Amino acid sequence: MMRKAGFLGLALAALLVTTGCGQKIKAENEQLKVQVSSITAENADLKTQLGTLQKEGEDLRAQISGLTAELDTTKQQLADAKKPKAVKKKRR
């Protein structure tokens, strides 16, 4: 009889410990689910920002190319304007 009571007490203690830990685990699991949800949303936002920034970068590179070509044209025009012009002699 003592043996059954001891075994029953031990089983009851194990059940209480497991139940208490189970509640902690459930609470922690819920917290982790909230964190995963938050991080997933943040990741989606960052991907959107990345796409926007990449598009802006491409637009800026195109603008730089256009301005570089315009600068080269202006430099060429300036160089042509500085060249001495051939003087035509008048015939008499």
C-alpha positions in Angstrom: 0.0 0.0 0.0 2.8 2.4 0.8 4.4 1.5 -2.4 1.3 2.4 -4.4 0.9 5.7 -2.5 4.5 6.6 -3.2 4.2 5.7 -6.9 0.9 7.7 -7.1 2.5 10.7 -5.3 5.5 10.5 -7.7 3.1 10.3 -10.7 1.1 13.2 -9.4 4.2 15.3 -8.9 5.5 14.6 -12.4 2.1 15.5 -13.8 2.1 18.9 -12.0 5.6 19.7 -13.1 4.8 18.8 -16.7 1.6 20.8 -16.6 3.3 23.8 -15.3 6.1 23.6 -17.9 3.5 23.0 -20.6 1.8 26.3 -19.8 5.2 28.1 -20.0 6.0 26.4 -23.3 2.6 27.4 -24.7 3.1 31.0 -23.6 6.6 31.0 -25.0 5.3 29.4 -28.3 2.7 32.2 -28.6 5.4 34.9 -28.1 7.5 33.2 -30.7 4.6 33.1 -33.2 4.1 36.9 -32.6 7.8 37.5 -33.2 7.8 35.4 -36.4 4.8 37.3 -37.7 6.4 40.7 -36.9 9.7 39.7 -38.5 7.9 38.3 -41.6 6.1 41.6 -42.0 9.3 43.6 -41.5 11.0 41.4 -44.1 8.3 42.1 -46.6 8.6 45.8 -46.0 12.4 45.6 -46.4 11.9 43.8 -49.7 9.6 46.5 -50.9 12.1 49.2 -49.9 14.9 47.3 -51.6 12.9 47.1 -54.9 12.2 50.9 -54.7 15.8 51.7 -54.0 17.0 49.5 -56.8 14.6 51.3 -59.2 15.8 54.7 -58.0 19.4 53.5 -58.5 18.7 52.5 -62.0 17.0 55.8 -62.7 20.0 57.7 -61.3 22.5 55.7 -63.4 20.5 56.5 -66.5 20.4 60.2 -65.5 24.2 60.2 -64.9 24.7 58.6 -68.4 22.6 61.3 -70.0 24.4 64.1 -68.1 27.8 62.6 -69.0 26.9 62.5 -72.7 25.7 66.1 -72.4 28.9 67.2 -70.7 31.0 65.5 -73.4 29.0 67.3 -76.1 29.5 70.6 -74.3 33.2 70.0 -73.9 33.5 69.2 -77.6 31.6 72.4 -78.6 33.8 74.4 -76.3 37.0 72.9 -77.8 35.6 73.6 -81.3 34.9 77.2 -80.3 38.5 77.7 -79.1 40.1 76.5 -82.3 41.4 79.3 -84.4 39.4 79.8 -87.5 41.1 79.9 -90.9 41.1 83.5 -92.2 40.1 83.8 -95.8 42.0 86.1 -97.9 40.2 88.5 -100.1 41.1 88.6 -103.7 41.8 91.9 -105.3 
